[in-house]
């Protein structure tokens, strides 16, 4: 098929007419003031070489361009047609020719790599690249798992696992999770291939590495209720020991994992709902307590705010041992603030929980002192007689009764 090419200021128009020189059946070589360029029927184009002075092409043959310069003298310029011939070979699916050019031609360059990726030839681009990260990305794109695996890039194991899972290559997936120590993903993998022995093993390893989320998730998938209780107990011990950040992380992991719990009976549903409620109360309460401990206490207003938060914490539905801790803190803070009426009420609640003898003795002394002058010197945003819910963001009460 012959063509005619109309060279305008900003475009090259290829039409169905014959024009010499410069046209071929599949591409056209032309010049601008600074470059010799090529255009392919598919729409691809590029620069062949740079010019020092403008020229006018009279003929193109092989690697030679016959031309005139502005003084009307003829010249012959050498060009490298490899790039546009390479693209033509790809378009025409001449893959043997493509591979031959890859081996013999000097085509290495980012532009060629980008072109091959854009046109859907990552497996060809793989032959050009030496950079390991780029080779890894290309290997995944063309589904060459073995090449991707051989590159051994630690930062790429996650992507390798995803690509291998799409090909149901469980061995590569497992190896990738081993390199990243992703115990949570291990649990799902072993569940999907019905390997409960390995699921039990990885749950134990997660416990050793203190990966609570993976440990709890494994216990959920195994239906191990004793392990659930054990993890909740650990979170409670952290709360008792004042390790609030660790306790919050454990409880949040448990809360997120409950959504994966498989229940068979109505009793299981009730227990799961109770577990959600327990986690909710502890997460919100412990977060507020952390905020109280870090709050400034220099001014009277700041001290009043700290007392309010301590009082709010006593209304969360915690285990008795933790409820005692919240009340002891609130009693001490309110007594120092000389709010004796509220201190007495908090002290009575504390005694009702049956605290240790030495603690109870100390609280009774405070209660006796408060009963001699049962008044609050400062007004606080706290009324234990008026039921309230607490905003989890601002830690301020919303009273349920007007």
ABEGO torsion letter per residue (X at the ends): XBBBBBBBAABBBBBBBBBOBGBBAABBBBBBAABBBBBBAAGBBBBABBBABBBBBABBBEABBBBBBAAGBBBBBBBBAAAAAAAAAAAAGBAAAAAAAAAABBABEAAAAAAAAAAGBAAAAAAABABAAAAAAAAAAAGBAAAAAAAGBAAAAAAAAAAAAAAGBAAAAAAAAAAAGBAAAAAAAAAAAGBAAAAAAAAAAAAAAGBAAAAAAAAAAAGBAAAAAAAAAAAAAAAAAGBAAAAAAAAAAAAAAAAABBBABAAAAAAAAAAAAAAAAAAAAAAAAAAAAABBAABAAAAAAAAAAAAAAAABBBBAAAAAAAAAAAAAAAAAAGBAAAAAAAAAAAAAAGBBAAAAAAAAAAAAAAAABBBBABBBBBBAABBBBBBAAAGBBBBABX
